[in-house]
Amino acid sequence: MEGETAETVAAPKTSFKKEDEVIATVKLGGLRSGVHRSRATTQKVVKKEEQLATDGLKELTLEAATDLFKAYGAELIAQKRSSLAAFFSDPLITVASGVVTFTVGSKLVADGIDEETRKIRQYFSKASYTLEAIECRVNAKEVSEYKVFTPKEQFDVMAKEFPILKEFEERFNLEIDG
């Protein structure tokens, strides 16, 4: 029996002690494919719900969008959220195939509108209008020309349209409060 080595094989344990640790193993391939299957099902359900939500809704027009935003602004005032409500009361918007594009004066207002997008879409849906998306474009110059605040700014805007007003101001030595 020279050259032969004896191997000892431990007998399997039949009872476990508190010190023994049980390690569970999972085959990742099976788990991964199960997750992919459930994701695909979820996406199909969501798309079907979105399709059902837009069925039977009217196409959005500029006038309808403006009216709905004014009404939504009134609701925000009732909720004591007047800063955003003031913007919705007189919005500078364009509407193209269910997409509303806001022209805002600051990134802060754009962020506020982005936070409200889900609620606004629900509001439009309740009013039976299709609202695909809301986009914000920051352009302070365009907003300042659209929203005139002081009497001097109002006069300057009117004078651009009617140059004779400047002549009246100079001829009669008019002073516009600003």
C-alpha positions as CSV (number, residue, x, y, z in Angstrom):
1,M,0.0,0.0,0.0
2,E,2.8,2.2,-0.6
3,G,2.2,5.3,-2.7
4,E,-1.5,5.2,-1.9
5,T,-2.9,8.0,0.1
6,A,-6.2,7.6,1.9
7,E,-8.7,10.3,1.5
8,T,-11.2,11.0,4.2
9,V,-14.6,12.2,3.2
10,A,-16.7,13.9,5.8
11,A,-20.2,12.6,6.2
12,P,-22.9,15.1,5.4
13,K,-24.3,16.9,8.5
14,T,-27.8,16.0,9.3
15,S,-28.3,18.6,12.1
16,F,-27.4,22.3,12.0
17,K,-26.0,24.3,14.9
18,K,-26.5,28.0,15.4
19,E,-23.0,28.7,14.2
20,D,-23.7,27.0,10.8
21,E,-24.7,29.5,8.1
22,V,-27.1,28.6,5.4
23,I,-26.4,30.4,2.1
24,A,-29.1,30.5,-0.5
25,T,-28.1,30.6,-4.1
26,V,-30.1,32.0,-7.0
27,K,-29.6,31.5,-10.7
28,L,-29.5,35.1,-12.0
29,G,-30.4,34.1,-15.6
30,G,-33.8,32.9,-14.4
31,L,-34.3,36.0,-12.3
32,R,-33.2,38.4,-15.1
33,S,-35.5,36.9,-17.7
34,G,-38.4,37.0,-15.2
35,V,-37.8,40.7,-14.7
36,H,-37.7,41.4,-18.4
37,R,-41.0,39.6,-18.9
38,S,-42.8,41.6,-16.2
39,R,-41.4,44.9,-17.6
40,A,-42.7,44.1,-21.1
41,T,-46.2,43.4,-19.7
42,T,-46.2,46.6,-17.6
43,Q,-45.2,48.8,-20.6
44,K,-48.0,47.3,-22.8
45,V,-50.6,48.0,-20.0
46,V,-49.4,51.6,-19.6
47,K,-49.6,52.3,-23.3
48,K,-53.1,50.8,-23.5
49,E,-54.2,53.0,-20.6
50,E,-52.8,56.1,-22.2
51,Q,-54.5,55.3,-25.5
52,L,-57.8,54.8,-23.6
53,A,-57.3,58.1,-21.8
54,T,-56.9,60.0,-25.0
55,D,-59.9,58.4,-26.8
56,G,-62.8,60.7,-27.2
57,L,-61.0,63.9,-26.2
58,K,-61.2,67.1,-28.2
59,E,-58.3,68.7,-30.1
60,L,-56.8,71.6,-28.2
61,T,-57.0,75.1,-29.6
62,L,-55.2,78.3,-28.5
63,E,-58.4,79.8,-27.2
64,A,-59.4,76.7,-25.3
65,A,-55.9,76.3,-23.8
66,T,-55.9,80.0,-22.7
67,D,-59.3,79.6,-21.0
68,L,-58.3,76.4,-19.3
69,F,-55.0,77.8,-18.0
70,K,-56.9,80.8,-16.6
71,A,-59.4,78.5,-14.8
72,Y,-56.5,76.4,-13.6
73,G,-54.8,79.6,-12.3
74,A,-58.0,80.4,-10.3
75,E,-57.8,76.9,-8.7
76,L,-54.2,77.6,-7.8
77,I,-55.2,80.9,-6.1
78,A,-57.8,78.9,-4.1
79,Q,-55.0,76.6,-3.0
80,K,-52.9,79.7,-1.9
81,R,-50.3,79.2,-4.7
82,S,-50.5,82.6,-6.2
83,S,-47.0,82.9,-7.7
84,L,-47.7,80.3,-10.3
85,A,-51.4,81.3,-10.6
86,A,-50.4,84.8,-11.6
87,F,-48.5,83.4,-14.6
88,F,-51.4,81.1,-15.7
89,S,-53.8,84.0,-15.5
90,D,-52.2,85.6,-18.6
91,P,-50.0,83.0,-20.3
92,L,-47.8,83.5,-23.4
93,I,-48.4,80.2,-25.2
94,T,-48.5,78.5,-28.5
95,V,-50.4,75.3,-29.3
96,A,-49.4,72.9,-32.0
97,S,-50.9,69.3,-32.3
98,G,-51.7,68.9,-28.6
99,V,-48.3,70.4,-27.4
100,V,-48.5,73.6,-25.4
101,T,-45.3,75.7,-25.5
102,F,-45.0,78.4,-22.8
103,T,-42.7,81.4,-23.2
104,V,-41.5,82.3,-19.7
105,G,-39.2,85.0,-18.3
106,S,-37.2,82.8,-16.0
107,K,-36.0,79.3,-15.3
108,L,-37.8,79.4,-12.0
109,V,-41.2,79.8,-13.6
110,A,-40.3,77.0,-16.1
111,D,-39.4,74.7,-13.2
112,G,-42.7,75.5,-11.5
113,I,-44.6,74.6,-14.7
114,D,-42.6,71.4,-15.1
115,E,-43.6,70.4,-11.6
116,E,-47.3,71.0,-12.3
117,T,-47.3,69.2,-15.7
118,R,-48.9,66.0,-14.4
119,K,-51.7,67.9,-12.6
120,I,-52.3,70.2,-15.6
121,R,-52.6,67.2,-18.0
122,Q,-55.2,65.7,-15.6
123,Y,-57.1,69.0,-15.5
124,F,-57.2,69.2,-19.3
125,S,-58.3,65.5,-19.6
126,K,-61.2,66.2,-17.1
127,A,-62.2,69.1,-19.4
128,S,-62.2,66.7,-22.4
129,Y,-59.1,68.1,-24.1
130,T,-56.0,66.3,-25.4
131,L,-52.8,67.7,-24.0
132,E,-49.8,65.6,-25.2
133,A,-47.0,67.7,-23.6
134,I,-46.0,71.0,-22.1
135,E,-42.8,72.6,-23.1
136,C,-41.2,75.8,-21.6
137,R,-39.0,78.2,-23.5
138,V,-37.2,80.9,-21.5
139,N,-37.1,84.2,-23.2
140,A,-37.1,87.2,-20.9
141,K,-37.1,89.8,-23.6
142,E,-40.2,88.4,-25.3
143,V,-42.0,88.2,-22.0
144,S,-41.1,91.7,-21.0
145,E,-42.5,93.0,-24.3
146,Y,-45.7,90.9,-23.8
147,K,-46.3,91.7,-20.2
148,V,-46.1,95.4,-19.6
149,F,-46.2,96.5,-15.9
150,T,-45.5,100.2,-15.4
151,P,-47.3,103.1,-17.1
152,K,-44.0,104.1,-18.8
153,E,-43.6,100.6,-20.2
154,Q,-47.2,100.7,-21.4
155,F,-46.6,104.0,-23.1
156,D,-43.4,102.8,-24.8
157,V,-45.2,99.8,-26.2
158,M,-48.1,101.9,-27.5
159,A,-45.6,104.4,-29.0
160,K,-44.0,101.6,-31.0
161,E,-47.4,100.9,-32.5
162,F,-48.4,104.6,-32.9
163,P,-45.4,106.8,-33.3
164,I,-47.6,109.9,-33.1
165,L,-47.8,109.4,-29.4
166,K,-44.1,110.3,-29.0
167,E,-44.8,113.5,-30.9
168,F,-47.7,114.3,-28.5
169,E,-45.5,113.6,-25.5
170,E,-42.9,116.0,-26.7
171,R,-45.3,118.7,-28.0
172,F,-47.3,118.9,-24.8
173,N,-44.4,118.2,-22.4
174,L,-46.1,115.1,-21.0
175,E,-44.5,113.2,-18.2
176,I,-45.3,109.5,-18.0
177,D,-44.9,108.1,-14.4
178,G,-42.7,105.0,-14.4
